[in-house]
Amino acid sequence: MRLKDKVAIVTGGGTGLGRSIATLFAQEGASVVVNGRRPGPIAAVAEAIERAGGRAIPVPGDVTVAADVRRLVEAAVQTFDRLDVLVNNAGVQPSRTKVADCTEEEWRTTLDGNLTSVFLCCKYALPALITSRGNVVNVASTTGVRPSRHRAAYGAAKAGVVMLTRSMALDYARHGVRVNAVCPAFVETDMNREWLADLRARGGYEALVRTHPLGLGEPDDVAYAAMFLASDEAKWITGVALPVDGGATVASA
């Protein structure tokens, strides 16, 4: 029960990595506020947690909208009386393109969905986190620490998440608030399932797998890393961007 008596918000918690993180946090004793834009998936996750004996509530909302974010934080504090952990997992990848092929709309959507959302959630959660001496776990990407072909906007956004993580770690350490990030490589999730299926059809899937010495990851691989960083076991760790990548980063060094 590494998160016993903690209260955590998990954005993008209805599917993929977020669903695994929310479920694992609940198993480890946390009360979980499950956020996402679609009410159905987050309600299903919260109900599954409750059926397993945990505590969870679904709070739908768009984390690129300040009013929705404020309501999310208020719901957590009003329901559970505190907030200890913010997991910024929500993200989007509307295109996989080079700069010249990326539309302005795709660029803005990518930056808003992956970086502005993290800024807003941190901004409005910080007062509660300072009170509890809590922590933030941001879900970045290996694409934020090394370049990846045809992912210019996504890489720029995730690099921004990494630098925001480090800046906040420096600014809020004196308040006892830790801020860390996990940087996954390719994990088979709902967001990239269609792209991976297309890659298989075109014969490029095995080449992608070979860039990961331990193979592609599963959502639980990222969830366990996030859980460690959120727990008191990591109480002397802040400002870290932890690769959770099956060795992909060292393989490309």
Secondary structure, DSSP 8 states (H G I E B T S, - for coil): -TTTT-EEEETTTTSHHHHHHHHHHHHTT-EEEEEES-HHHHHHHHHHHHHTT-EEEEEE--TTSHHHHHHHHHHHHHHHS---EEEE----------GGG--HHHHHHHHIIIIIHHHHHHHHHHHHHHHHT-EEEEE--GGGTS--TT-HHHHHHHHHHHHHHHHHHHHHGGGT-EEEEEEE--B--TTTHHHHHHHHHTT-HHHHHHTSTT--B-HHHHHHHHHHHHSGGGTT--S-EEEESTTHHHHT-
